[in-house]
Amino acid sequence: MREPPVIDFAPFYGPEGAAKEQLVNELRQACEEFGFFQLINHGIPASLQESVFQQSKDFFGLPASAKERYNKDISGDNRGYECFRSQNFEKRGKGDLKEGFYLGKHLPLDHPHVVAKKFDQGPNKYPLEVSEPTTFRTVMDDYHDTMTSLAMGILRMLARTLNLEETSFDAFCKHPIAILRLLHYPPQDPNSLDIERGIGAHTDFGAITILLQDTTGGLQVWNNVLSEWVDVTPVSGAYVVNLGNMMMQWTNDRYLSTLHRVINTSGKERFSVPFFLCGNPDYVVECLPTCAGDGPKHPPVTVGEWMAGRYADTYGTSSEKAVGELREVPSS
């Protein structure tokens, strides 16, 4: 198979039987061969997906001065706006040609997890300059909750692919680090495609990523068998799901966390909305019992420690500084 498979998730919501077992088998094969798959019949309303895209376009259409008021670097809390060229995964040119906006589970300053300075737990920055600020907040909060539920459902099926109890990952999903990221990719100059990326080749940090992409195209995944980049053809309403480095380590490298990138050659804007489920910051990730084989290849690590280390790798800070930055809560 050249592209990641398209998998029907409808049996998850149905009774036990042959259809659900087929779903488990298809997921297992996709995780072992690609680390990527597209999910259809996932139960997320198209109207909610459309609303998220509309609110995202509304925000990114604001003047740069308005967006910069919500820059995530101002308070160092990993929430808010990320400007163009903030990342440069392949160290090409001036940096990756995208801008983003980070949200999480909105927790007020007096929430116990915020007071205890749990990793990446705190309030969101909701822009007031968009055309309907209340709608923006409602849509993003609803979508975050909905995606958290879908991610937990996917993990329940992944547990079965590993011959574990379906509830094996439930504790991992309790009060999780769960990051929603709005992304905007402008069209790329055709003359710069050899040195510029929408986002350079990288793997994701956490357990699973669930991506809503528009129909523009541009997402590419590295095919390990063919040793070449392959396009992930947009399927209307589908989610692109991929495993992150944490899941690869958790499964003792049995499941893949695969390189992917975006090159926007369409001549028009591209919008996507990834959701990253990274788990409870205090949860200890260690080799799953059904994946031990000749022994664990990686030492146990808490989710919080893992994320701080990966954040440091990406943004060039020390792990200690990364923890501090992500645990800082804005005073206003």
C-alpha positions in Angstrom: 0.0 0.0 0.0 1.4 3.4 -1.0 -0.7 5.8 1.0 -1.9 5.4 4.6 -5.2 3.4 4.6 -8.7 4.8 5.1 -10.4 3.0 7.9 -14.1 2.9 8.8 -14.5 3.6 12.5 -18.2 3.0 12.6 -17.8 -0.5 14.2 -16.4 1.1 17.3 -19.9 2.4 18.1 -21.5 -0.9 17.3 -21.8 -4.3 19.1 -19.0 -6.9 19.4 -18.6 -9.0 16.4 -16.7 -9.6 13.1 -16.9 -5.9 12.1 -15.2 -4.7 15.3 -12.5 -7.4 15.1 -11.9 -6.3 11.5 -11.5 -2.7 12.7 -8.9 -3.8 15.3 -7.0 -5.8 12.7 -7.0 -2.8 10.3 -5.8 -0.5 13.0 -3.0 -2.9 14.0 -1.7 -3.2 10.5 -1.8 0.5 9.9 0.1 1.2 13.2 2.8 -1.4 12.3 3.3 -0.4 8.7 2.6 3.3 8.6 1.9 4.8 11.9 -0.7 6.8 9.9 -4.3 6.2 8.8 -7.4 8.2 7.8 -10.6 7.7 9.8 -14.1 7.9 8.4 -17.5 7.5 10.1 -15.9 8.8 13.3 -19.1 10.4 14.6 -17.9 14.0 14.6 -20.5 16.3 13.0 -19.5 18.0 9.8 -21.2 21.2 11.1 -18.7 21.3 14.0 -15.8 20.7 11.7 -17.0 23.5 9.4 -17.4 25.8 12.4 -13.8 25.2 13.5 -12.5 26.0 10.1 -14.6 29.2 9.9 -13.4 30.4 13.3 -9.8 29.6 12.4 -10.1 31.6 9.1 -11.6 34.5 11.0 -8.7 34.6 13.4 -5.9 34.3 10.8 -7.6 37.0 8.7 -7.0 39.5 11.5 -4.2 42.1 11.1 -0.8 40.9 12.3 -0.9 43.5 15.1 -4.1 42.0 16.5 -2.8 38.4 16.4 0.4 39.4 18.1 -1.5 40.5 21.2 -2.0 36.8 21.8 1.5 35.7 21.1 2.3 32.6 23.2 5.8 33.8 23.9 4.5 36.8 25.9 3.6 34.7 28.9 5.4 31.5 28.0 2.4 29.3 28.7 2.1 27.5 25.3 -1.3 29.1 24.6 -2.1 31.6 21.9 -0.6 32.8 18.7 2.6 31.5 17.0 3.8 33.7 14.2 5.3 32.7 10.8 8.8 31.2 10.8 8.7 30.3 14.5 9.8 26.7 13.7 12.4 25.4 11.3 12.3 21.6 11.4 14.6 21.0 8.5 16.8 24.1 9.1 16.0 25.3 5.6 15.8 29.0 4.7 14.0 31.4 7.1 11.8 28.8 8.7 8.5 27.0 8.2 5.9 28.9 6.3 2.9 28.7 8.7 1.3 30.5 11.6 -0.7 28.8 14.4 -2.8 29.3 17.4 -2.6 27.0 20.5 -5.5 26.1 22.8 -6.0 23.5 25.5 -8.6 22.5 28.1 -9.5 25.9 29.6 -8.9 25.8 33.3 -9.3 29.0 35.5 -6.4 30.2 37.6 -8.0 28.8 40.8 -8.4 25.3 39.4 -6.6 22.7 41.5 -4.4 21.5 38.5 -3.4 25.1 37.8 -2.6 25.9 41.4 -0.6 22.7 41.6 1.3 23.8 38.4 0.5 20.7 36.5 2.3 20.6 33.2 0.5 22.7 30.4 -2.7 23.2 32.4 -4.2 26.6 32.6 -6.4 29.2 30.9 -6.7 29.8 27.1 -6.3 33.1 25.3 -9.5 33.8 23.5 -9.2 36.5 20.9 -11.6 39.4 21.2 -10.9 40.9 17.8 -12.6 38.1 15.8 -16.1 38.8 14.4 -17.9 36.7 17.1 -15.7 36.3 20.2 -18.3 34.3 22.1 -18.8 31.9 19.2 -15.0 31.4 18.8 -14.7 30.4 22.4 -17.8 28.1 22.4 -16.7 26.3 19.2 -13.1 25.8 20.3 -14.2 24.5 23.8 -16.8 22.2 22.3 -14.4 20.9 19.7 -11.6 20.3 22.2 -14.0 18.2 24.4 -15.3 16.3 21.4 -11.8 15.5 20.1 -10.7 14.4 23.6 -13.6 11.9 23.6 -12.7 10.6 20.1 -9.0 10.3 21.1 -10.0 8.1 24.0 -12.1 6.0 21.8 -9.2 5.5 19.4 -6.9 4.6 22.2 -9.5 2.0 23.4 -9.3 0.3 20.0 -5.5 0.6 20.0 -5.4 -1.1 23.3 -7.2 -4.1 21.7 -4.7 -4.1 18.9 -2.0 -4.7 21.5 -4.0 -7.5 23.2 -4.7 -5.3 26.2 -7.9 -4.6 28.0 -9.9 -2.0 26.2 -9.7 0.3 29.3 -5.9 0.0 29.7 -5.2 3.6 28.6 -8.1 5.2 30.5 -5.9 6.4 33.4 -3.5 7.9 30.9 -6.4 10.0 29.5 -7.5 11.4 32.9 -6.9 15.2 32.9 -4.6 14.9 29.9 -2.3 17.4 28.2 -4.4 17.8 25.1 -3.4 20.5 22.6 -5.6 21.9 19.9 -3.7 23.8 17.3 -5.1 26.0 14.5 -2.8 26.2 11.5 -2.7 28.4 8.4 -0.4 27.8 5.5 -0.2 30.5 2.8 0.6 29.5 -0.8 4.3 28.8 -1.3 6.4 30.4 -4.0 6.9 27.7 -6.7 10.5 28.8 -7.0 11.3 28.2 -3.4 10.0 24.6 -3.0 13.4 23.1 -2.9 14.4 25.1 0.2 11.0 26.0 1.9 8.5 23.9 3.7 5.0 24.7 5.1 6.3 22.6 7.9 9.5 20.6 7.7 9.8 16.8 8.2 9.2 15.9 11.8 7.5 13.4 14.0 5.0 14.3 16.7 5.7 14.3 20.5 2.7 12.6 22.1 0.6 9.5 21.9 -1.7 10.2 19.0 -2.5 13.2 16.7 -5.9 13.6 15.1 -5.7 16.0 12.2 -8.6 17.8 10.4 -7.3 19.0 7.1 -9.1 21.0 4.3 -9.2 19.7 0.7 -6.1 21.7 -0.4 -3.7 18.9 0.1 0.0 19.2 0.8 0.5 16.7 3.7 3.1 14.1 2.9 4.1 11.0 4.9 7.4 9.1 4.6 6.7 5.5 3.3 9.3 3.4 5.0 8.8 0.5 2.6 9.2 2.5 -0.6 11.6 5.0 0.9 9.8 7.9 -0.6 7.3 10.7 0.3 3.7 10.0 -0.4 0.7 12.4 -0.5 -2.1 11.9 2.0 -5.0 12.6 -0.3 -7.7 14.6 1.5 -10.9 12.7 2.2 -13.8 15.1 3.0 -14.7 15.0 6.6 -12.1 12.3 7.5 -9.4 12.6 10.2 -5.8 11.8 9.6 -4.6 10.0 12.6 -0.9 9.4 13.4 1.1 8.0 16.3 3.6 10.1 18.1 7.0 9.3 19.6 5.5 8.6 23.0 3.4 5.8 21.5 6.3 4.3 19.7 8.4 4.3 22.9 5.4 2.9 24.8 5.1 0.0 22.4 8.8 -0.7 22.5 9.1 0.5 18.9 6.5 -2.0 17.6 4.2 0.8 16.4 5.7 3.6 14.2 5.9 7.3 14.7 6.5 8.4 11.1 8.0 11.5 9.5 5.6 13.8 7.8 5.7 17.3 6.3 3.6 19.9 4.5 4.5 21.5 1.1 1.7 23.7 -0.1 2.0 23.7 -3.9 -1.7 24.4 -4.5 -1.4 28.1 -5.1 -4.0 28.8 -2.4 -4.3 29.0 1.4 -4.3 25.7 3.4 -6.0 25.3 6.8 -5.6 22.4 9.2 -6.5 21.7 12.8 -4.4 19.0 14.6 -5.3 17.7 18.0 -2.5 16.2 20.1 -3.4 13.9 22.9 -0.3 13.6 25.2 -1.8 12.2 28.4 -1.9 13.0 32.1 1.4 14.8 33.1 2.0 12.5 36.1 1.4 9.3 34.2 4.4 7.0 33.9 4.9 5.7 30.4 6.8 2.4 30.4 7.0 -0.6 28.1 3.6 -2.2 27.7 3.6 -5.9 28.9 2.5 -7.2 25.5 5.4 -5.4 23.8 8.3 -6.3 26.0 9.8 -9.0 23.7 13.5 -9.4 24.7 13.2 -6.5 27.1 12.3 -2.8 27.2 14.3 -0.5 24.9 13.5 2.7 26.7 13.4 3.7 30.4 10.1 4.8 32.1 9.3 8.5 31.9 6.4 10.6 33.1 4.4 12.4 30.4 5.4 15.7 31.8 9.1 14.9 31.7 8.7 13.6 28.2 6.9 16.6 26.9 9.3 19.1 28.5 12.2 17.3 26.8 10.6 17.3 23.4 9.6 21.0 23.8 13.3 21.7 24.6 14.4 19.8 21.5 12.0 21.8 19.3 12.4 25.3 20.7 16.0 25.2 21.8 15.5 25.6 25.5 16.7 23.4 28.4 14.3 20.9 29.7 14.2 22.7 33.0 13.4 26.0 31.3 10.8 24.3 29.2 9.0 22.9 32.3 9.1 26.4 33.9 7.8 28.1 30.8 4.9 25.7 30.3 3.9 25.7 33.9 3.9 29.4 34.2 0.3 30.7 34.3 -0.5 34.2 33.0 -1.5 36.7 35.6 -4.2 38.3 33.4 
